[in-house]
Amino acid sequence: MNLDAIAAIATEYPERQSAILPALRLAQEEHGGWLPPEAIREVADALDLAPAQVEAVASFYDMLHLAPVGKHMVEVCTNLSCALVGAQQVLQAFEEQLGVAPGETSEDGRFTLRAIECAGGCGRAVVVVVDERYREPVRPEDVPGIVEELKRGD
């Protein structure tokens, strides 16, 4: 991992502890989208903190992953605005197309499906976040095309 980059991040904050979150984001990118235990230790060492402090932050934030995730992350907002216009049906369509339940990664490691609480796009629900790119509004009939696009892009 790029310890120099973490050190540079830390200089932007009055306390090294404040750099945990951006350092973890960097570590996650460098470790293929998740934070293995060695990444937690590396961040802790780079910031001169206890690994438990770093892990506490990593386990709190939903956008940080402590287990391997697929090459493509598909997140369906299931909060109230999205739920009222069919989020459950969109989620079910992704389950059928990807062959995984929410919280699971496909056996081939290509896709992780997640139900999330809020993507912040309530005015254009249902919001689906695919590889950090918002798609809105998404209907169940849109799902096969989205999955096909992802498969072609591999």
ZIDABEL-V619140 format. One line per field, one symbol per residue. phi: phi as a letter, one per 20 degrees, with the letter a starting at -180 (. if undefined). Layout:
# ZIDABEL-V619140
phi: ???
This chain:
# ZIDABEL-V619140
phi: .effffffgffecfcggfegffffffffffdmnbdfgfffffffffdlcfgffffgffefefeddecgcfgdddcdfcfggfgfdogfffffffgffemcegnddfgemecddcedfbdmcgfcfeecddlmdfcbfddgfefgffffffffff
